[in-house]
Amino acid sequence: ADVSTAAGCKTLVTALPEVDILINNAGIFEPKEFFDIPDDDWSRFFEVNVMSGVRLSRAYMPVMLKRNWGRVVFISSESALNIPKEMIHYGMTKTAQLALSRGLAELTRGTAVTVNSVLPGPTMSEGVETFVKDLAKQHGQSVEEAASQFVKQFRPTSLLQRFASVDEIANMVVYISSKEASATNGAALRAEGGIVQTIA
């Protein structure tokens, strides 16, 4: 189902009416100058990146609360804290996810349901891999060179100094979805390679 639409979310919930763990990871990104971003793009980014999580959490959380167990995880981004000037519309949606996650966590008080968000940094997902390959073609570079240059140019504070692997982010998600993470609720967990230069 296409969870970027209300109809798609309804189709998914009809086919799968209950889940123990909900990972809200539908997301799109596109570098674009702020002054060139039309209203339709703002709406589209909000629908996909935020409303998909709103709709699915609204559908699945009541059952979790009734059963007194469940996990909801939002895949946000370090861009929620360091809004990238080349993707302000994207950063806005990622900040909205943090607010949504924290607010939903308040609804779980006294239960064994948790709601948290994970903040990856640049991660070599399928979409990012395509983006980096396009950059490499544009600049006559290898994919490795383009990836390295992107991190140095656009995420210079990264301590990792490379794109994270999907598995590195998944490991954080596996932990926060586990029974062992029962005391972590309402948190924004950073897996961004040290890009964000704050202690808390």
Secondary structure by P-SEA (a helix, b strand, c coil): cccccaaaaaaaaaacccccccccccccccccccccccaaaaaaaaacccaaaaaaaaacaaaaaaaccbbbbbbccccccccccccaaaaaaaaaaaaaaaaaaaaaccccbbbbbbbbcccccaaaaaaaaaaaaaacccaaaaaaaaaaaccccccccccccaaaaaaaaaaaaccccccccccccccccccccccc
